[in-house]
Amino acid sequence: MNIHKSSNLYVISAPSGAGKTSLVRELCKRVAFMRPSISYTTRKIRKSEIDGKDYFFTSREHFESMISKDQFIEYQSVYGNLYGSTKENVLNQLDEGHDVILEIDYKGMMKIKSIYPEAITIYIVPPSIDSLRERLISRAQDDLETVEKRISSARFELCYAKFADYVIINGNFRSAFVDLVEIILVNKLTKL
């Protein structure tokens, strides 16, 4: 993958409920050179989400057509839904000199790292499994059975934190956000 010499590709990964989406939103609001990669997904849109801003919501048939045309830099099946980042979206932003952040699961993180070793990987972890359970319950997006499935998956997914370049413990949003910005700025300065 050839990109602009001052651009960085970031991958931020975390178990469901660890806070990666909130951190990425705040980062992209406050750091002018940072751009989120908006993924495609086959899951249903949630009440608080906007098509084209949070995700590109599409049918399974359309997503599978995009796979067959090799349009994704990476894609995964997560909880029965497909998620993927398009090559065009990521490469265009990198070529324009922006830093791009992919918000993807651990499998996507490992895939990106294998095809683009220069990608900077950041893993967000909760301070404990109990705090993660509390977050998942308080966000009220899933029933208790789904929350427990997510907790079970999180226990497994947390093993992949060791493969990331950086690990941030998100026990306090402000502190985790400062850590994230420091990582971004240090890596930007090394490219200039």
Phi, psi and omega in degrees: 000120177262128181225166178306139187299337180260003182269147174238143172254123179249146172237124176245128184227156180185159171292158178304129177094358182280348175106011184295321182296315179296319179295317180294317178302312181295319179300312183291335176288323190260341183247110190299327184271358183265135178232136174279148169269120180273118183277158169270148175212153177262359181283162180288145179290140176270160184305322185276357187263156178236126178298131180090348177250309179275312177209166164263109182275128185215169179281160176299321181298315179294318179299314180295327175296320177295322176299313183296336178267008178057044183271350184259139172284329173199151173208154183214158169259122182230120181051039176084358178246152178264140177227140178201151178251127183279145177301315184302311182299311183294309184294321178300316181292321177295318179297331179281358177094007178274154167274141183239139178240124176264127178256097188221170182280178184297327179293318177296321178300314181294322179294312180300316181297328180285327181266340180219081185300339179285348178302142181260119185256136182230128180247127179262127179238147174283160178294335178197164176294323179297319179293325177296316178301316179300317179297314181297321179290317184291333179284347170055039178260343185226154173284170185297326179296318179293321177302315181294326175295319179294323178295317178299316177296320182299320179303319178287313184298327181298338176297338182275354178302328183295344180270353181278155176290326181223147174234131178241128175271120181260074174266334178223121187303313184299316179295317178296321179295317178300317177300317180296314180298319178300317178299315181297313183292319178299316181288330176291316181297327179289343179270344185274000000 
